[in-house]
Amino acid sequence: MLHLLKIDLKKLTNYRTFWVVCGLYFGTMAFTTSSGMEVLKWITSKGAQLFGPNFNINKVPLYHFPDVWQNIVYVSGYFKIMLGIMVVISITNEFTYRTVRQNIIDGMSRWEFLFSKILMNFLLSLASAAIVFLIGLVTGLIYTPDIVFANIFKDLSFFIAYFLEVFTFLSFALMMGILVQRSGLTIIILLISRFIEFLFKLNVPDSAEGLKAYFPMESISNLVPIPFPKYILMEIQDYVSVAAIFIAIGWAVLFNYFSYLKLSKSDF
């Protein structure tokens, strides 16, 4: 297993685009997720009344423990598209430059080739979750006025959901890259996948409304519910749904299975 991961790591680490995309991903995500409170303070300092004339923005526990975990994980989820693009470029290059064919000639089975990609997706998802945890920990320590040790480690289940959200999406990106084998077209499909799914959901009858939660992109987004309406006294889901986890796992398995089916029938 480690041997397969080393092979894929060697390919990516020698690829300049990998470092550029990863740098943009982690840098942009870190800046965006950690600067939310300062942006809100700046907006209110310019005279904007976000929640009414007597509302004190400093009282919003945006980065307070344990609120910080769900808030930062939710926002970070929007940046997974950048990792998805990196996965698409990586797998389509294998077909463009015929390195997949060379790997198989050198003795690597089709499953081992795919498994190396799955392991890389796992590693990228794990690294992303670790970075988000560090961002949340630092911002929480900075902004929380009265730190209670128990609150620091409360609601960490959102990181399990976040890891699964990124991994499932990267599995989808990998599958699309293998099916289409053209980086430009695959990236476009990746970018508009939510819109395409939205069009399908419009045709779901009201009697089958519950089926919408089982759509792939919907199931990925359902892992971490939007937290911000609670600050205007609206009820939210402040926990990770076990059902959402199992649905997302099911899609991750299917995405990788479809990838294997395509590879097993391809003539390189």
N, C-alpha and C positions, 0 to 999 in steps of 0.2 A: 504493500500500500504506500509506504513512504517512498519507495523507488518510483512509483508512478507519479506521485506528487512532485518529486524532485525533477522529473522530466518536464512536467508542465511549468514548474517554477523557472527552470532554466530557459525555456522558450520565452516566457513573459518578461523576466527580468532583463533579458537582452533586447527587449523591444521598447524603444523610446516612448512610443505612444502609451504604453502601459503606465509608465511613471508620470507622464503628463496628465492622463485621465485620473489616476489615483490621487495625484497632488491636488488637482482641481476639485475632485470629489471631497476629500477629507478637509481641504482648506475652506472651501465654500460652505460645507456643512457645518464646520466648527464655528465659522464667523456668524452664519445666519442663525443657528440655534442658540448661540450664547449672547447675541446682541439684542434680543427681542425687547427686553425691559428698557434698555437705553434708547431704542428707537421709539418706544411708546412715550418715554419721558421727553424726548426731543419734540415729538408731535404735540404733546400737551403744552410744552413750553412756548410753542408758536400760537397758542390760543385755541387749539382744537379741543372740543368737549366730547370725548369718546363715549362716556357713559353718564353724562349729565354735568351741570355746572358745579356741583358740590362734590364731585367724585375725586378722590385722591388716588392717583395712579400708583403711588408708593405702597398702597395697601393691598394691591393685587399680588397674591403669592405665586407669581408665575414661575419663579425659580426657587421657591421654598421647598424644603423636604416636607412631605414626600411628593408634592405636586409636580416637582421638576421632572420626575421620571416619566410620567405619562406625557407631559407637555413636550419634552425634548425628543422623546421617542417618536411621537406622532409627527412632528415637524421633520425629523430626520428621514422618515419614510419617503418623503417626496424626492429625496436625492438618490434613491436607489436606481433611478433611470440611468444615471451616469455609469454605475457599475454594470448595468445591463448592456449598455452600449459597448463597454469594454469587453464583455463576454462575447457579444456578437462579432466584434472585430477580430477577436482571438480565434473563434471557431471558424469563421468564414475564411480567414487567412490560411487555415489548415487545408481548405479545399482549393483556394486560389493558387497557393504555392505547392500543392500536392504533398505536403508533409504528412498528411494522414495516410496517404498511400505508402510513403516511405516507412512510416512507423509500422505498418502492417507487414510490409516486405521484410523488415528487420525482426519480425517475430512477435510483435505486439498484437494481441487479439482485438477485435472490434470492441468487445466489452471492456477490456483494459484501457483502450483509448478513451472511451466514454467515461469510464470510472475516474480516470485522471482529471477529466473536466469537472466531474461532480465533486471530487475532492477539492479542486481549486475553488469552486463555488462555495463549498463549505468553509474553506479557509477565509475567503473574502467576506463572507457573512459574519464569521466569528470576529474577524478583525474590525469590521464595521461596528458590531455590537460593543466591542471593547472600547473603541474610540468614543462612541456615544456615551458609554458609561463614564468615561473619564471627563468628558465635557460636562455631563450632568453633575458629577461629583464636585468638580471645581466650581461651577456656577452656583450650585446649591450651598456650598461652604461660604461663598462670597455673599450671597443675597439673603440667606436664612438668618433672621435676627437672633432667634433663640434655638440653638441646635440641640435637638433631642436625639441621642444615639439611636434609639429604636426607629425613629422616622427615616434615618439615612438608609436603612436596609428594608424599608417597607415598600411594597409594590414593585419589587424587582422582577416580578413575573412578566412585566412589560418587556423586559429584555429577551426573554424566551420568545415572546410574540414577535419582537422586532427581528431577532435572528431568523425566525421562520419566515417572516414577511420578505426579508431580503433573499433568503435562500430559495424560496418558492418562485420569486420573480426572476432570479438568475437562472433557475431551471427552465422557466418559460423562455427566457432569452436564448438559452442554449438550444432548446428544442427548435425555436424558430430559425436560428442560425443554421442548424443541421438540415432543416426542411427546405429552406429557401436557398442557402449557400451563396447569397449575394449580400454584402454588408450594407450597401445603401438602401436597398429595398427592405431588408430586415429591420434596420434602424427605424425606417418610416413606420413599419407595422408596429414596432415596439412603442413608438411615440403616440400612435393613434389607437392603441389597443383598447384603452378605456372607452374611447368614443365608439369604436366598433361594437364593443360589448353593450354600450348604452343603447345603440340602435336595436340590438337583439332583445334587450330587456323591454323596449317599448312594445314589443309584440307579445309579451307575456300577459295572459289574461288576469284580471283581478282575482279570479278564483284560485290562481296558482302564484299569488304574490310571493309566497314563501320560497319559491324556487330561485328567486333573484339572489338570495344569500349564497347559493351554490355555484353561481357563475365564477369563473376563475379570478378575474381582476377584483370582483366584488369581495370574494372570500379572502383575498390577500389584504384588501383595505379594511376588512372587518376585524382583523386581528388586534389592531390598536384603535379604539374608538376616538373620535374627536373630543378633546377635553375642555375646550375654551368656553362653550356655552354656560358652564357652571359659574363663571365669573359675572354673568348677568342673571344669576339665580334660575337657570334652567337645569332640568334634570338630565344627567348624563350617565353613561355606563363607565364606571371607574374601576373596572376589573377586566381581566382577560377571560373571554368566553372559552370554555373547554371545547364546546361544539365547533367554534371558529378554528381552533387549533387542529382538530381532527380533519376538518374540511380542507384546510390549507395543506396538511400533510398528504391527504389524498391526492390533491392536485400536483404536489411536488413529485410524488411517486408516478403519477400518470405522465407528467411532462418528461421525466427521465426515461420512462418505459417507451413512450412514443419516439424519443430520440434513439433508443436502442433498436427499435423496430426499423427505423429509417436506415441506420448504419448497417444493420445486419442484411439488408436487402440491396444496399448500394454497391455498384460496381465501380471501384476506384481505378 
